[in-house]
């Protein structure tokens, strides 16, 4: 047996250390590398199934082909490295065209999406948690989505408050106002109606406002006859309410939409006479002038 040279113990330890470092370094590189982009679902049912299975919220980008800001948000916000690194794996991402895709058209109607960009935050059952209703850059977008989950004023938390206190006028009214602010008249109206039912005597000072808002929701859905009935009820039940002034304007606008111009002008003139210092006076005077011009032009 030839006498070979054997490595020293120190050399063996060093070699083992170097191999371990290389292995760990390679593994570490794999761990650090995160998603390079957001993976978008393009079907609502698949997004819901994933959200339920993975116990995640859905971020739904509702867009149109003509929306330039939607494209900007795609590039600047959804393509941002920090958004991708922080949020890509935390949510299920859904992208729907509200004008060309069936799921998008349905959600546009259900959630009363009227402005773009709109990004919905949905839970696993498809209920709205909250929304982003304008262009936001990366940092603002991340903050807004997180606040949607945490804020007591988010739609999800307002609904939770109503579930926990179904006969609470403040809770019901806050939820109704939130839905109204989103132009979701179909969902806001029953919440306002519930306030009227809970507190018919207006002890908490929200019933008269709710009665007016029921009429507003109906008028916004072009249910003009029903809206006038609600305004009549408001006048009858709460004649001294501060909401009567706005109700007079709404009545005039409804009559104008129904092409009952004499009634419309009478209602608006009543507003000008009775409420000369109210906030809508200039708007009403301009509307009256426009109606007079229309009448003379015929």
C-alpha positions as CSV (number, residue, x, y, z in Angstrom):
1,X,0.0,0.0,0.0
2,X,1.5,3.3,-1.1
3,X,1.8,5.9,1.5
4,X,-0.5,8.7,0.5
5,X,-1.1,12.0,2.1
6,X,-4.3,12.5,4.1
7,X,-6.0,15.8,4.6
8,X,-5.7,17.2,8.1
9,X,-8.7,17.4,10.4
10,X,-8.7,21.2,10.0
11,X,-9.0,20.8,6.2
12,X,-11.9,18.4,6.5
13,X,-13.8,20.7,8.8
14,X,-13.2,23.6,6.5
15,X,-14.4,21.6,3.5
16,X,-17.5,20.5,5.2
17,X,-18.2,24.1,6.3
18,X,-17.8,25.3,2.7
19,X,-20.1,22.7,1.3
20,X,-22.7,23.4,3.9
21,X,-22.5,27.1,3.2
22,X,-22.9,26.5,-0.6
23,X,-26.0,24.3,0.1
24,X,-27.5,26.7,2.5
25,X,-26.8,29.6,0.3
26,X,-28.6,27.9,-2.6
27,X,-31.5,27.0,-0.4
28,X,-31.6,30.5,1.0
29,X,-31.7,32.0,-2.5
30,X,-34.8,29.9,-3.2
31,X,-36.5,31.1,-0.1
32,X,-35.8,34.8,-0.7
33,X,-37.1,34.7,-4.3
34,X,-40.8,35.5,-4.1
35,X,-43.4,35.9,-6.9
36,X,-42.3,37.9,-9.8
37,X,-45.9,39.1,-10.7
38,X,-49.5,38.9,-9.5
39,X,-51.3,35.8,-10.7
40,X,-54.8,36.9,-11.8
41,X,-57.9,34.7,-11.9
42,X,-60.2,35.5,-14.7
43,X,-63.3,33.6,-13.5
44,X,-65.3,34.6,-10.4
45,X,-66.2,31.0,-9.4
46,X,-62.5,30.0,-9.4
47,X,-61.5,33.0,-7.3
48,X,-64.2,32.2,-4.8
49,X,-63.2,28.5,-4.6
50,X,-59.6,29.5,-4.0
51,X,-60.5,32.1,-1.4
52,X,-62.5,29.5,0.5
53,X,-59.9,26.8,0.2
54,X,-56.9,29.1,1.1
55,X,-58.9,31.2,3.6
56,X,-57.9,34.4,1.9
57,X,-59.7,37.6,0.8
58,X,-60.2,38.4,-2.9
59,X,-58.9,41.6,-4.5
60,X,-61.0,42.1,-7.6
61,X,-59.8,44.6,-10.2
62,X,-62.9,45.8,-12.1
63,X,-61.9,47.5,-15.3
64,X,-63.0,48.6,-18.7
65,X,-61.1,48.8,-22.0
66,X,-61.4,52.6,-22.2
67,X,-60.2,53.3,-18.6
68,X,-56.8,54.9,-18.9
69,X,-56.3,55.0,-15.1
70,X,-57.0,51.3,-15.0
71,X,-54.1,50.7,-17.3
72,X,-52.0,53.1,-15.2
73,X,-52.9,51.1,-12.0
74,X,-52.0,47.9,-13.7
75,X,-48.6,49.1,-14.6
76,X,-47.7,51.4,-11.6
77,X,-49.5,49.7,-8.7
78,X,-50.1,46.0,-9.5
79,X,-46.7,45.8,-11.3
80,X,-44.8,47.4,-8.3
81,X,-42.2,45.1,-6.8
82,X,-43.2,45.9,-3.2
83,X,-46.9,45.3,-3.9
84,X,-46.0,42.0,-5.5
85,X,-43.6,41.0,-2.7
86,X,-46.0,42.0,0.1
87,X,-49.4,41.1,-1.3
88,X,-49.3,38.7,-4.2
89,X,-49.5,35.6,-2.1
90,X,-51.6,37.1,0.6
91,X,-54.8,37.5,-1.5
92,X,-56.6,35.8,-4.3
93,X,-56.5,38.2,-7.3
94,X,-59.4,38.5,-9.8
95,X,-59.5,40.7,-12.9
96,X,-62.8,41.3,-14.7
97,X,-63.9,43.6,-17.5
98,X,-67.3,45.0,-16.5
99,X,-68.4,45.5,-20.1
100,X,-67.3,42.5,-22.0
101,X,-67.3,39.6,-19.4
102,X,-70.4,38.0,-17.9
103,X,-68.9,37.9,-14.4
104,X,-67.8,41.5,-14.7
105,X,-71.2,42.7,-15.9
106,X,-72.9,40.9,-13.0
107,X,-70.6,42.3,-10.3
108,X,-70.8,45.8,-11.8
109,X,-74.6,45.7,-11.3
110,X,-74.5,44.0,-7.9
111,X,-72.0,46.4,-6.5
112,X,-73.1,49.5,-8.4
113,X,-69.7,50.2,-9.9
114,X,-70.0,53.6,-11.6
115,X,-66.5,54.9,-11.6
116,X,-63.1,53.5,-12.6
117,X,-60.7,52.3,-11.4
118,X,-62.7,50.3,-8.8
119,X,-61.0,47.5,-6.9
120,X,-63.3,45.4,-4.7
121,X,-62.1,43.6,-1.6
122,X,-64.3,40.5,-1.2
123,X,-64.5,37.8,1.4
124,X,-64.8,34.1,0.5
125,X,-68.6,34.2,0.2
126,X,-68.4,37.1,-2.3
127,X,-69.5,39.8,0.2
128,X,-67.8,43.2,-0.2
129,X,-65.4,44.0,2.6
130,X,-64.6,47.5,1.1
131,X,-63.4,49.1,-2.1
132,X,-60.8,51.3,-3.7
133,X,-62.8,53.7,-6.0
134,X,-59.9,55.7,-7.6
135,X,-56.4,55.4,-8.8
136,X,-53.9,54.8,-6.0
137,X,-50.2,54.4,-6.2
138,X,-48.4,51.4,-4.5
139,X,-48.0,52.7,-1.0
140,X,-51.5,54.2,-0.8
141,X,-53.0,51.1,-2.3
142,X,-51.4,48.8,0.3
143,X,-52.5,51.1,3.1
144,X,-56.1,51.3,1.8
145,X,-56.5,47.5,1.5
146,X,-55.1,47.0,5.0
147,X,-57.4,49.7,6.4
148,X,-60.4,48.1,4.6
149,X,-59.8,45.0,6.8
150,X,-59.1,46.9,10.1
151,X,-61.3,50.0,9.9
152,X,-64.5,50.1,11.9
153,X,-66.0,52.1,8.9
154,X,-65.3,49.3,6.4
155,X,-68.4,47.7,4.9
156,X,-67.5,44.4,6.4
157,X,-67.2,45.8,9.9
158,X,-70.4,47.9,9.5
159,X,-72.3,44.8,8.5
160,X,-70.7,43.0,11.5
161,X,-72.0,45.7,13.8
162,X,-75.5,45.3,12.4
163,X,-75.4,41.5,12.9
164,X,-74.3,42.0,16.5
165,X,-76.8,44.8,17.2
166,X,-79.7,44.4,14.7
167,X,-81.9,46.9,16.4
168,X,-79.2,49.6,16.7
169,X,-80.2,52.8,14.9
170,X,-76.7,54.1,14.7
171,X,-75.3,50.8,13.3
172,X,-78.1,50.5,10.7
173,X,-77.8,54.1,9.6
174,X,-74.0,54.0,9.3
175,X,-74.3,50.9,7.1
176,X,-77.1,52.5,5.0
177,X,-75.0,55.7,4.5
178,X,-72.0,53.7,3.4
179,X,-74.0,51.9,0.8
180,X,-75.6,55.2,-0.3
181,X,-72.1,56.8,-0.7
182,X,-71.3,53.9,-3.0
183,X,-74.4,54.6,-5.1
184,X,-75.7,51.2,-4.2
185,X,-79.3,52.3,-3.9
186,X,-80.8,48.8,-4.0
187,X,-78.9,47.7,-0.9
188,X,-79.0,51.0,0.9
189,X,-82.8,51.4,0.8
190,X,-83.8,48.4,2.9
191,X,-81.3,49.5,5.6
192,X,-82.9,53.0,5.7
193,X,-86.3,51.4,5.8
194,X,-85.2,49.3,8.8
195,X,-84.2,52.5,10.6
196,X,-87.7,53.9,10.1
197,X,-89.1,50.6,11.4
198,X,-86.9,50.5,14.5
199,X,-87.4,54.1,15.5
200,X,-90.8,55.3,14.1
201,X,-90.9,58.2,16.6
202,X,-87.5,59.5,15.5
203,X,-86.1,59.4,19.1
204,X,-82.5,59.1,17.8
205,X,-82.9,61.7,15.1
206,X,-82.3,59.5,12.1
207,X,-85.8,58.4,11.1
208,X,-86.6,61.6,9.1
209,X,-83.3,61.5,7.3
210,X,-83.9,57.8,6.6
211,X,-87.3,58.5,5.2
212,X,-85.8,61.1,2.9
213,X,-83.0,58.7,1.8
214,X,-85.6,56.0,1.0
215,X,-87.2,58.4,-1.4
216,X,-83.7,59.3,-2.8
217,X,-82.9,55.7,-3.4
218,X,-86.2,55.1,-5.1
219,X,-85.8,58.1,-7.3
220,X,-82.3,57.1,-8.2
221,X,-83.7,53.8,-9.4
222,X,-86.3,55.7,-11.5
223,X,-89.1,54.5,-9.2
224,X,-90.6,57.9,-9.2
225,X,-94.2,57.2,-8.1
226,X,-92.9,55.3,-5.0
227,X,-90.4,58.1,-4.3
228,X,-93.1,60.8,-4.2
229,X,-95.1,58.6,-1.8
230,X,-92.2,58.5,0.5
231,X,-91.7,62.3,0.3
232,X,-95.4,62.7,1.1
233,X,-94.9,60.5,4.2
234,X,-91.9,62.6,5.3
235,X,-93.9,65.8,5.0
236,X,-96.8,64.3,6.9
237,X,-94.8,62.7,9.7
238,X,-92.0,65.2,10.2
239,X,-93.1,68.6,8.8
240,X,-90.5,70.4,10.9
241,X,-87.6,68.2,9.9
242,X,-84.5,69.8,8.4
243,X,-84.8,67.2,5.6
244,X,-87.9,68.9,4.2
245,X,-85.8,71.4,2.3
246,X,-83.9,68.8,0.5
247,X,-87.1,66.8,0.0
248,X,-88.6,69.9,-1.8
249,X,-85.7,69.9,-4.3
250,X,-85.9,66.2,-4.8
251,X,-89.6,66.5,-5.5
252,X,-88.9,69.1,-8.1
253,X,-86.2,67.0,-9.8
254,X,-88.6,64.0,-9.8
255,X,-91.3,66.0,-11.5
256,X,-88.9,67.2,-14.1
257,X,-87.8,63.7,-14.9
258,X,-91.4,62.8,-15.3
259,X,-91.8,65.8,-17.6
260,X,-94.3,67.4,-15.3
261,X,-92.7,70.8,-15.7
262,X,-95.3,72.9,-14.0
263,X,-95.2,70.8,-10.8
264,X,-91.4,70.8,-11.0
265,X,-91.2,74.6,-11.2
266,X,-93.7,75.0,-8.4
267,X,-91.7,72.8,-6.1
268,X,-88.4,74.5,-6.9
269,X,-90.0,78.0,-6.5
270,X,-91.3,76.9,-3.1
271,X,-87.7,76.0,-2.1
272,X,-86.4,79.4,-3.2
273,X,-89.1,81.2,-1.3
274,X,-88.9,79.1,1.9
275,X,-85.2,78.3,2.1
276,X,-83.3,81.3,0.6
277,X,-80.2,80.7,2.7
278,X,-80.0,76.9,2.2
279,X,-77.0,75.4,0.5
280,X,-78.7,74.3,-2.7
281,X,-80.2,77.8,-3.5
282,X,-77.8,78.6,-6.4
283,X,-78.2,75.1,-7.9
284,X,-82.0,75.4,-7.7
285,X,-82.1,78.9,-9.2
286,X,-79.9,77.7,-12.1
287,X,-82.2,74.7,-12.6
288,X,-85.3,77.0,-12.6
289,X,-83.6,79.3,-15.1
290,X,-82.8,76.4,-17.4
291,X,-86.4,75.1,-17.2
292,X,-87.8,78.5,-18.0
293,X,-85.4,78.7,-21.0
294,X,-86.6,75.2,-22.2
295,X,-90.2,76.3,-21.9
296,X,-89.7,79.5,-23.9
297,X,-87.8,77.5,-26.6
298,X,-90.7,75.3,-27.3
